[in-house]
């Protein structure tokens, strides 16, 4: 074998080893596609405002209806936002709930959707066909997880365990995702209320990424809740959710340090999801999100850039996804693939 060829092969193996060690640490505001229309200083979709310092775009907006027409509109929105994420070199988490649940009329109650497998498979195949989803390859894929539904353990969502078993509507939704070949290995994520140990001990086991939200906890009380979550749902990847709003109902600006410590130093914490970027929640113009609280915005922008930098420099593949590899390097990356 010629020395030059040996060198190329050695380089390829070393790059493969680097790629295998890729980190999965994500920073991205919950509901990154929500807008601030009701705020005193309104804006459109939040993604253009935050894309410079996030590495996970949380796409959660939907029509609010599970009709075939509603699912089509939701599908189109997801695909449009994934294209925006691709162009910005940002990973994304996509919503499952518009496609895998129905809602009992006039309520927030999630019930079985007999069309779940077909509707989810339709979206999954389009994501694969358009290059947004590369199954089993989170380094190169835009889509790295799906958010099944928010706060499934809240009473109003009707997804509590039944007779000691996971709720049938929950199982049906999970199966629609896991039994689709395109998404069999795609992590399923959800953020619970802090009563996760109460009524969904079996259902929570079907998640891959799980967190809880409660704003205003002291550091010690939050750590106790986090430890409880890990004992109730062991072996998962975890989401941490700092409150980051001012003048809003039920949300405070939490001490960010404990959340930063968790995402940076706990190997099992995969996503920090500040709640939230947009302002004007609930139609209250004086309700401010991160975008409109200068000191909080500076804090989270710095941390977002830190986490994004960790991910974008974790491996050759990560560098390529982030747009940091050009020319000969990109050609070698193609050979590795």
Secondary structure, DSSP 4 states (H G I P E B T S, - for coil): --HHHHHHHHHHHHHHHHHHT----EE--TTTT-B-TTSTT--SBSHHHHTTS-SEEE-----S--SHHHHHHHHHHHHHHHHHHHHTT-EEEEE-HHHHEEE-TTS--EEE-TTHHHHHHHHHHHHHHTTS--TT-TTT-SEEEEE--S-TTSGGG----BTTB--HHHHHHHHHHHTSTTTTTSEEEEEEETTHHHH-TTGGGG-SEEEEE-SS--HHHHHHHHHHHHHHSTT-EEEE--BEEEEETTEEE--SHHHHHHHHH-TTEEEE--B-S---GGG-TT-B-GGG-HHHHHHHHHHHHHHHHHHHTSSHHHHHHTT---THHHHHHHHH-
